[in-house]
Amino acid sequence: MKRPKITIIGAGNVGATAAHWALSRNLGDVVLLDVMAGIPQGKALDLLQAGPVDGFCWRVVGSNDYRDSVDSDVVIITAGLARKPGMSRDDLLAKNVEIVKSCAEQTARFSPNAVLIVVTNPIDAMVYTAYRISGFPRQRVLGMAGVLDSARYRTFLAAALGVAPRDVNAMVMGIHGDNMLPLVRLANVAGVPVSDLLDAETLAEIVRRTQHGGAEIVNHLKSGSAFYAPGLAAIEMAEAIINDGKRVLPCAVWLEGEFGISECFLGVPVVLGSAGVERIVEFSLTDEERAALGESEKIVRAQMQATGIG
């Protein structure tokens, strides 16, 4: 049988961490690609030497040549500049759009049947770039955002409640940015609504902290941005695809009428399987939630236009 193959473009902190998580979860062979000579080779060799300790036996290749990525099942784009204190995700748009264009072109050339996961910020604009440039169907081009944002949301809720994060069910929709929509109405602990357990002021602060979760980490680090959780969030998506897991995960996808929105990338819950997005899980929104999602839509449409890609 063909061994599963994951290519990660960008051997920085996010890309190398994603490679580590992929190997630790025994997902398949990993190719770590980067334009910097020596960086992916060194990190790949380091990861390979962790195999005897962790128990995995997959191939790990570091490369500067896209030919090594040929026939990948999943391609994860992490390449791009990271945020610095005071920078918004939008500040990165002009710098990263050209990088993502090149990554998408090479992915389409060498892995035309792959599912493409975009991690580079601003994610909603970059996944749009990858979608247009690759020419892939919408089912096979996804943005990693909601998995990460929802993990942050669940973490903060669990801390406030004093419970295990795994027992908190909560989801974030919309843009990957300050206008994201952490859904309070649907958040629960083992089925019990969080609104029955926490007061409105505490919930409002958790929503605010979730919306600014990335900036909080950037401000601590001073140079660079989060990478452990983003790397694992991307691999959570890749695992659902490689194992045909039918996982329901919030991802940035191209909408064609779902939730009343068309021709726009936004984070919504989807079913992920071997072909990528099998379906979008639609449900009724309140007027307030719909208005918030509409604000996300406005911002993403402006970002999409700013890419200069029709």
N, C-alpha and C positions, 0 to 999 in steps of 0.2 A: 504494500500500500504506500501511496505517496505520503511522505511525512509533512505535517502541517508546517507552514513557513510564514514567519512574521518579519517584515522589514520595518525598521524604525529609522526614519530620516531625521537626523539631528542627534549628535552624540553628547549634547550638553547634559545638564542635571536631569531634566525631565526625560529625555530619550534614554540615557543610561539607566535611570531608575526604572523606567518602563521595561527595558530589556531584563533587568534583574527580576522584576515581578513576573514577567512572562516565563522565565526559566524556572523560577521557584514554584510556579503553578503548573509546570510541566505541559506547557501549551504547544511547543514545537521548536523547530530550528529558528534561530534568530540571526538576522543580518542587521548590523548597526552601521548606518551610513552617515558620512559627514564630509564636508568640503575640506576640512582641516586634516592634512596628512598626519598620520600617526595617532591622532586622538581616538578615532573609532577602533583602530587596531589594538591600541594599548588597553582600552576599556574592555574590548571583547575578550582579549587574552586573560585579563583579570577575572572576568565573569566565568570564562571557561574553566579556570583553575579552581573556581568555587564548586564545580560539579562533584568532585569526590567527597566534599564535605556535606553538601546539600542533597546529593543523591540523584541529580538529574544527569542525563546522558545525551542531551541535544547538542547539535552543532551550533557554534557561535562564531560568526564571521564579522570582522570589522573591515570596512572598505570605504574607498573614495570613488568607487566605480558602480554605477547603477546596474551594470550587467550582473553583478552578484545578487541582485534582488529579483532576478527573473522568476516569473511564475509564483510570486508571493500570494498567499491566500488573504492576508490582511496587511495593509500598509498604513503605518501611523506617522503622520507628519508632526514633528515637534520642532523642526528647524525654525529659527527666527530669533529676533532680539527679545530679551526679557525686560520686564519693567524695572525702573529704578524709582526710588522715593519721589513722590510728586508727579509721576507720570500716570496717565490713565491708560487703559487698554487701547483707547482710540488713538493715542499718541503714536502707537506702534504701527498703525494701519499702513501708512505710506511706505514705511521701511520693510514691512514684512510681506506685502502683497507680491512683490517681485520674487521673493524667495519661495513663496508658496506656489506661484505660477510655475516656476521651474520644477519644483517637486512633483506637481500634478502632471506636467508634461511627461516627465520621465517615468512616473508610475504608469500612465496610460500606455507608454511605449513598451515597457518591460513586463508589466503585470496587468494586462487588459481585463482580467477577470477578478481582480482583487476587490475587496471591500476597503474603502478609504476612510480612515478616521483622522480628523484634523484636530490638533491640540493648540496650534499656534494662535496667539492672540492678535487682534480681537477675533475670537473664535467664529462668531456669526458671519463676519465679513470674509474671513479666511476660508471657511467651509464653502461659502458662495463662490469664491475665487476658484477653489479646487473643483467644484461642481462644473462650472462653466468651462474651465480649461481642460479637464480630463475628458469631458463628454460622456462620463459614466451616467447610467440611470440613477434617479434619485434614491432608489433603494440601497445603492452602494456607496453613497457619500454622506458621512455623518460628522457632526461636530461633537467633541467631548466637552460638555459644560454641565449639563444637569446632574450627571452622576457625581461630579466633584462638588457642585453647589449643594446638592441634597445631602452629601456626606457631611459637609460642614454644618448644615442645618440640623441634622440628626445629632451630631456631636454636641452642639450647644444646647439642644433640648435635653439630651441625656444628662449633661452636667447639671442643668437647672433642676432636673427631676431626681437626680441621684440614682439613675438606672443604667443598665447596660445599653450602649448605643445600638447594638444589634436588635434590641427589642423596640426601638423607636422606628415607626414607619412615617416618613415625611418626604415630600417632593417639592422641588423647585422647578418652575417653568419660566419660559420667556428668554430674554437676552442674557448673555453671560456678562453682566455688568451691574451697575448700581441700581438699575430699574428691574432687576430680576424679580420674580414673583414666588416667594416662599409661601406655599399654601398652608395657612393656619387651619382652615376649616377641615381639611382632610388629615392633618397630622394626628397621630395617635400612638399610644403605648399599649401594646397587646390588645388593641381594639378600643381602648379608652381614649376619647378625644383629649388632646393636650389642653384645650380650652377649659376642660373640667378640672384640670390639675394645676394650672398656672394662671396667674392674674393677667389682665390685659396689658399692663405696663411691662411686665417681664417678657411676655410674648413679643411685644413691639420692639423691645431691645434686642431680642434674639433674631428677629427678622432683620433689623438694621445691621447687626453684626454679621449675619449671613451675607447680606448684600455687599458688605465691605470686607469680606473675609480674606480675599486675596491681598488687598491693600494693607491689611493689618500685618500680614506676614512680610510683605515687602518692606514696610516701615521698620520691622524688627531686624531684618537681614541687612538693610542698607544697600546692598548690592545683590541683584538677582531676585528671584521670586520663588514661590512654592514649587516643590518637585516631587516629594514623596506621594502625597495624595493625588496630584494630577497624573503622575505616572501610573499609579494603581487604577485610577478611574478609567484611563484609556485601556488598560489590560482587562478590566472588568467587562468592557464592551467587546474586546477582541475574544475573550473566553466564550462569551455568549455566541459569537459568530462561529468560531472554530468548532465548538462542541454542539452547535445547533441547540443552544440552551433554551430558546423561547423565553428569555428573560424580559421582563417589563422594566425598562430603564428610560429615564428622561434624557433625550439626545436632541441636538440641533439638527433638524431635518427640513427638507424643502416641502412646504405646505402647498397643497392644491385644493383649497376649500375647507380643509379641516379647521375646526374652531373659528370658521368664518373668515379665514385668512388665506390668500393665494399668492403664489410666486414670491415667497419670502422664507428665509431660514429662521426658525425659532425653536427653542427647547420645548418639547412636548413628550409625553410618555409613548414609547413605541415597543413593539415586540421584536426582539432581535434574535435572528436565527442564522443558518448557514448562508442564506442569500442576502443578508443584511437586514434591512427594515422589512418585516413581513406585513405589519400593519401599524397604523397609528391608533392609539387608544383614546377615543374621544369621550368626553363626558360633559355634562352641563356645568357652566360657570355662573357664578353670581354676577350681578351688574358690576360690582366693585372689581372682581377678578378679571372680568372681560375688559374693563377700562384699563387696568394695569397691563394686561397683555397687549392692548392696543398701543400703550406708550412704548413697550418693547419693540413692537412692530415699526413704529415711526423711526426709532433710533436705528434699527437694523437696516431699514430701507435707505436711510441716509448713508450708512456705512457702505452698503452694497453699491450705491451710486458713486461713492468716493473711490472705490476700487478702479473705476474707469473701464470696467468690463461689462459689456452689454449682454 
